[in-house]
């Protein structure tokens, strides 16, 4: 598991490299997480042994579910 975590941190670091720092207040982060939780997700088809779900409006959510569990999720807030 540590190898996976290290790879994720490395990828995030590379994505952020050279970009200006942006402070995110805790209330804003909580609000975003709550929007993600409220997003209605609809099945869009198979993803290997799992299935893919998508949904959104102001927040675009893509996820892969397997045995009633989310095994991957990405969420992006649209710019206002």
Buried (B, 14 or more C-beta within 10 A) or exposed (E): EEEEEEEEEEEEEEEEEEEEEEEEEEEEEEEBEEBBEEBEBEEEEEBEEBBBBBBBEEBBBBBBBEEEEEEEEEBEBEEE
